[in-house]
């Protein structure tokens, strides 16, 4: 059973493409640009994620409209106040603001939510033939052409994790001793002689401490023994004597003595 694939952030790569709008129909150009912005040309496309690429549209002032739409079609906008609607013919819009005409057509083909507002930011429209995005090295792409899929990006190697002992271990004493100090010359024999002096003096008072501590421990042990004996005596004196079980009274009735039979005189 196959599981549904969901793209991860590390699987998404942003490429740059350039599309020439000279002589192209506005609607057909907008649909191709929206496909690249959403990422529908990739096999890892997901409708809830932004997997698209950057698109640069040049020569936006040379875009065309089919039929008589340049005179019949209007682009509307509203100020938000009552009666604040304003319309302009597409012939005038293309002559004065060709960049706005292309952006409006592409925005209408994207999702109407936060995802669509994020995707429209990757659209870069220029009225002329030159654009300021040469540093990104965009690839020229014709209308209707799909870019080749190069596969998922190679996994990055995991950073080496240092062990706790290596990160917290202090510098070794051998390296400090091996490094020579300026203005001080000492031989290897003098160093242990100097360190042996304070060690022997520090051990003498340490040996006397356990002897002093043993006496109160012994006295405390004697006190504990006496108190334990006294407590034993008290507990033994307080114990009540065991009561003997009382003899049960018998309720059986004794047989009555037979009276002697009277003799007839």
Buried (B, 14 or more C-beta within 10 A) or exposed (E): EEEEEEBEEEBBEEBBBBBBBEEBBBBBBBBBBBBBBBBEBBEBBBEEBBBBBBBBBBBBBBBBBEEEBBEEBEBEEEEEEEEEEEEBBBBEBBEEBBBBBBBBBBBEBBBEEEBBEBBBEBBBBBBEEEBEEEEBEBEEBEBEEEEEEEEBEEEEEEEEEEEEEEEEEEEEEEEEEEEEEEEEEEEEEEEEEEEEEEEEEEEEEEEEEEEEEEEEEEEEEEEEEEEEEEEEEEEEEEEEEEEEEEEEEEEEEEEEEEEEEEEEE
